[in-house]
Amino acid sequence: MLAHILVVVEYSRTPCDPEGYDIGETSLRPQQEPHDPLDYSPFPNCAAFELSEFLFVKAEMSAGKVDQLLNLLSNLYLDDPPPFIDHKHMYSLINSIKQGEVAWESFSVSYTGECPSTGPTPPWMLQKFKVWFQDPLQVLKNQISNLDFENQMDFAPKHLFNNGKH
């Protein structure tokens, strides 16, 4: 698939306020304390952070498989236990990351359609599920104000074409 990006040049690419008035680069960012690049808290070290990032973000490994892997690692390296006891421990560390300070919110969902009239009802049709999220607008504001992304964002609007189609 051939992708083509057309930058809309009529726009100045200058950051602006919600009314469209240009603002300076520094006014986009609230004052922040620079973070210590060697601080991986709440993780004990860089390797533990990278392992959780790999399992949770890149591999999207299920909780059961995370537990199985951690059990294998603890049996393989008897003198050096893995950085997490189980998936719950890893999730609790991920959820306790303070960077960004956007509160977690949740809501519950459940199936509201008809259940089968014959045979067993699948358990998911009877359960409530909690959906956790963070306010996307606040997350984006934090990302824009994060010094790690300084001079890394292009604010120009673009048209993206795949095989000549939008």
N, C-alpha and C positions, 0 to 999 in steps of 0.2 A: 504494500500500500504506500503510495507516494503522498507525503504530507507537504503542504506549502503554507507558510505563514506570511500574511500581508500586514505590515505595520501601518496603522492609520496615522499618516504624517501630519494631518491637519491639527492634531492636538500637540500641545507643547511638552507633554510628559512631566510638567512641573506639578508636584504635589499641591493639592488645593483642599480647601475646607468644603463642607457639605453644600455650600452655596456656590462653589466654583471659583472662589477667589484664591489666587496663588498664595501659598504660605511657604515660609522658609523650611529647609530640611530639618533644622534643629527643633522646630515647634512640633514636628511629628512625634518626637520621642519624649516621654516623660523622663525625668532624671532617674537614672538607674545606677546602682552600684555595679561595677564590673564584676563578673563572677570569676572565681578561681578555676582555671582550666584543669586543675588536678583534683577538684572536688567532685566526687561522683555520688555524694550522699543523695538519697538514703542508702545507696549501695556501698558495700565495704570497699570496693575497688573498681578499676576500669574493666577488668575481665568480667566481673559479675554484672556490671551494667551492660556490657556488650552481649553477654549470654542472654540476658533478659530481652534485650532489643532483638536479637536473632530469633529467639523462641516466640516472642509475642508479636513482633511487627513483621519480620521477614518471612519466617516459616509459618506463622499463624498456627503454631502447634496446639493441639487440643490439651485440655487440662490433664486428661488421663495419660497422654503421651509425655507431657512434661514430667509428671510423677514417675513414669517408667524410666525416662532418661535420668532423672536425678537419682533414682534407686540404683540404676546401673553404674552411674558415676561414683556413688558412695561405696558400692561393692568393688569397683575397680581400683579406687584410690582410698584405701582404708585409713591411711594416716592423714589424709587431707579431704575433709568432707566438702561436698558441693556448697555453693554459696546460698542455696535455698533449701529449706526442709522439704517443701512440696510446692505445688502450683499456687496454693493459697498464700503462702509466704511470699512468693515472687510477685503475685498480684498486689498484695498489700504494700510491698515496696514501690511498685510502679504507681499505685494510687496515692502514695504519700509524697511523691515528687512535688516540691513546692514551686519550682520555676513556672512563672506565668500567672499564678494566683487566680485562675478562673475557677469558680466554684463548680463542683459536679452537681447536676440536677438529674432527676429521674421521673419517669412515669411508668405506669403499668399498662400492659396490653393483654388482651385475651381474645380467643376465637369467639365470634358472635354468630357464626353460621349454624346451620342445622347439623346435628350429630347423626351418624348412621342409624337407621332404624333397625338394622339387623347386624349381628356380630358385635365384637367388642369395639368400644369407642377408643380411638387413639388417645393416649394420655395428653398429648399437646393440645387437644381440643378442650380439655377440662382445666388446664393450668393457666395461671397468670404469669406473665413474664415481665421482668423489670428491664427497662431500657435506660441506660445511663448515657449522659451526654454533657458537653460543655458548650456554652453559648458560642456559636461559630463566629459571630461578629466580634466578641471580646477576644477570642483566640486569635483572630486575624489582626486586631489592633495590637495585641501583644507581640505577634510575629513581626509586624511592621516596625514596632518600637524597639525590637531586640537588636542590640548592637552587633550580634553575630551575623545579621543579615545586611549590615550597612553596605551600601553600594552594590548589592547583589540582586536588587529588584528593578525591573523595568516597568514603569507605570503606564506605558503607552498601550492604548487599546489595540487589539489585533483581530484580524479575521483568520480563522484556521480552516484550510481547505484540505480535504482528503479526496484524492482522485477527482479534483475539480469541483467537489461539492462542499458546501458549508457543513 
